[in-house]
Amino acid sequence: MTGTGDDAAVGGLCAVHMPRTGRTLSDLPRTELPRMGRFPAVQPGQPAIERLAPTSELIGYRGPTACAAAGITYRQLDYWARTGLLEPSVRAVYPASSHRLYSFRDILLLKIVKRFLDAGVSLQNIRVAVAHLQSVEAGDLTGLTLMCDGATVYECTTPQQVVDLLKGGQGVFGIAVGAVWQELELALGRLHAERTDTGETVVGHDPGDELAQRRNRAG
């Protein structure tokens, strides 16, 4: 489906809420803090180049990259931004010399919106779901499963809630947000990005290309 979703019916979100036990970064022992980047080997005399993870807040992605990673058209991306369904959080309003920049989380939601539309979920329901997901802590997103019966979206935080919805006939398809997260992280790691602090281009790293180059050199 390539439509923008502006012809959908009105509905509402019914979310299943559970107490969250996720810890913030300030709660973690110093040794548990996640590494946001790594330093690859460099030649002697050269400065170390920081390779940031695709999820880093210092990384932004331009519209065409966001489209490629989310599996949507640029027309959809532009329409959703202009109508306020999902605006880029890194840089939304831009001068002629610049570009919109989307964060990793923005593109994650774009992928979820696309799957909702393909399943026939109404745009009004999607708007409510997106607003809810934007309020969820990033660390809690990967533990969510979104169930949908084609009209209503349900949020599940435990396997039992998923089973209960399926038994009640309320779940036709589900989206495991954690799986989408991992898929997107792998895809964006291969695509070009932009540092939000310096504006420098971050070249994507495709392990497949590197392996092919090594084989060619060996041959």
ABEGO torsion letter per residue (X at the ends): XABAGAABBBBBBBBBBBBBABBBAAABBAAABBBABBBBBBBBGBBBBBBBBAABAABBBBAAAAAAAAGBBAAAAAAAAAAGABBBAABABBBAABBBBBBAAAAAAAAAAAAAAAAGBBAAAAAAAAAAAAABBAAAAAABBBBBAGABBBBBABAAAAAAAAAAGABABBBBAAAAAAAAAAAAAABBBBBAAAGBBBBBBBAAAAAAAAAAAAX
